[in-house]
Amino acid sequence: MSAVIFWFATYAANIWSSPGASMSDAEQRDPQREEPHREEPGDRALGLPEMDFSTFVMSLGTSAMIDLGESVKEDNAGEKNLPLAKQSIDILVMLEEKTRGNLTEEEAHLISELLYDLRLRFVNARG
């Protein structure tokens, strides 16, 4: 298992197992307001990581993995939605292309390795 996927699985498991990870009605954003997300004190209490480029990329990777039927939660394992997995992979490809030359070495390596792994898993899932 590659280091990226190990980190990915650990990250996803921490998010999914966080108690109270869903937001109450009072905590949800008002869709009429156009303001950027500001980290709230409760974000850390929920176990949410700081939002940066790497976290965003891993979030898209998490979506792709779930849609490939590779959920870390037993009750979701095996449910595949290959068109959605392909869409998430395509979004990551677009991000890689549009951000080329503007990423740190670590960010570029992360997106490259994640895409490599997701593409292999997609081909295997497609059979």
N, C-alpha and C positions, 0 to 999 in steps of 0.2 A: 504494500500500500504506500503510495507516495506521501511525502510529508504534507503536501497541499491538501490531499484528501483526508489525511488524518486530522489536520487542523480543522478542515471543513466539517467533518463528522463530529468532532468535539464541540465546535462552535454551535452547530445545529442542535446537538443534544442539550447544550446549556440553555439555548433559547426556548426549546420546546418543553423543557422540564422546569422552567422558572415558574414558581407559584405566582398566581395573579398576573400572568403575562397578557391577559386581555384587558382592554381599556374599558372603563365604565363610561356611561353616556356623558357624564360631566367632563371626562378627560378627553373625549374625542374632539378633533378640530372642527370648527365651524367652516363648512365648505365655502361660505361667502367671503371669508377673510383670506387675503393673499399675503401671508407673512411666512418667511423661511422658518424651518424647524429650529428651535432653540432647545438645547439640551436642558431638560427639566431635572430637578433633584430626584424625582421619582424614576427617571430613566435608569440610573445606577441601581436603585433599589430593585428594579425589575430584572436586573442582570443584563440590560441591553448595552452592547458595546458602543463606544464613541463612533459616530458616523463619519467615515472618511472613505476615500476611494477604494481601499482594500475591503472594507466592510461592505460597501455597495456591491463590489464585484462578487464577493462571497455570498451575498444575499441572492444575486441572480443565479449563481452556481447552485445554491440550495434549492431554488425553484426548479432548476433543470434536473437536479438529482431526484427530487420528489416525483417529477413528471416522468422520469425514467424508471420509476418503480423502486427506487433505492432509498427509501425512507429509513431513518434510524429508529422510528417508532414502529413497533411490531404490528399495530393495527392498520397501518397505512402501507406496509411493505407489499410490493407486487402490483399496486395499482399504477398503470402506465397511461400517460397521455403524451404520445410522441410528437404530435403537432405543437403542443405547448413547450415541450422540451426543446424542440428545434427552434422555436421562437426565442427562447431564453438564450440558447447558444448563439443564434444570429445577432441578438442584441449585444452579447459579449464580443463577438467578432467586430461589430460596428464600433463599439467602444475602443477596442484595441487599435483599429485602423484610425479612428478620429483623434486618439490621444497619443499616437506614435510620436516619439521625440519629446513629449511633455511629461513623461512619467519618471519616477525614480527607478533605479535598477530593480529594487525589490518589487515595486508595483508592476513593472513590465514582466518580470519573471513570474509573478503570481498569475497574471491574466493569461500568459502564454502556457504555463503548466496546467492551469485549470481548463483552458480550452482543449488542450491536447487530451487530457483525461476525459472530459465530457464527450468529445468526439468519438473516442474509442468506446465509451459506454453506450453512446447513441447507436453506433453500428452494431454492437452486441445486442442491444435491446430490440433493434429492428429485425435481427435474425437474418 
